[in-house]
Amino acid sequence: MFRRPVAPRSLRGRLVLGVTVLATVAVLASELAGFFVLRSWLLDRVDQQLAAFQPRPPAFSDARRPDGPPPVAGAGALPSDFRVYFYNASGQRLDYVLGSDDTPGPRLPGTEEELGLTEGRPETVEAESGDGNWRVLLRTGPQGMGAVVALPLDTVDGATSKLLWMDALLLAVTVAALLALARGVVRLGLLPLTRMERAAGAITAGRLDLRLPDTDPGTEIGRLGKVLNTMLDRLQRALQERQASESRLRQFVADAGHELRTPLTAIQGFAQLALRADRRSEGERREADRLVAQNAERMGLLVDDLQLLATLDREPAYQRESVDLLSLAADAVSNAALQRPGHPVTLEPLGDAPGRDDAPELDVVEALGDPHRLRQIVENLLSNARTHTPPGTPIHVRV
């Protein structure tokens, strides 16, 4: 079963193969062009020699003699390796041959009609034996006779054969050199990609702050590195935002647990007081009910914040309105006194000092802010004061 050749999978291998193939095709094309140009030039030289040679009239007369064996010219009768074959007026080939007969001559037919040559136009024919070739030219003689002048192409074939062998050897050396040179050139050209590969491996290993080194906008690899660095920056920011969001979520859940404990304790305390309704006045009951509703509202707000953070993954929004800090502090002191009776909690003016009899009276203080968040802050401060001080330590809240 025929299988397709496996092509190189790496970019470096494909580039080396492509460059080598293109260069080989170019060298081969130039060698073939040189071969055909040289052969054409050598054939033109042979054709010029054939065109410059004209058999003399006595040679046609000798070819028609009916008596005696046909004479054969001596070594100096014709220049070079010329052969001349004669045809009589009826187109029959004669046995008379002018020229050296040491080597097989051209394969010529017995009649001029079968010869198929046009006067003045050279043609190439095979030798009578062997693998040689001859260049022949038809000439017209006296009394309707014809002569075929021939020259062997051994010199032309030998020169072109040597050229082919030299071209084949040069092609093999060129391909080997191109393979070695192309590997080096491609490796040097792909060096930025190699650096990008190493940097990408380090980034994958966890070094998210690392960036690709090649960002030259004048090159394709540089533009690719710039785009990838921009993408990595965005991914890093997205990861940082996700980590920050997860941290806020964990912190909020921890804070929510701490915040829910305070209103739950207050509601539980006022519920226990409600069981002893006979010991409380009407005003105390209304104040206890108001604080229970206030702490329940605070718990509802915390639950809403949890739901908002879970669904939208963002920080809760804060209100900005006028807040009575004195009333807020009084509510916090009431809840603290109920939760930890062992820590006396007092509400005093900001300029008051402990133990003074002429302390100023409490005044209404208003500020802009979120009343629920401010209440959480005050109650957290009171909770920390009770938690981190020994029992009986007085706690002073000043407004």
Disulfide bonds with the S-S distance in Angstrom:
none
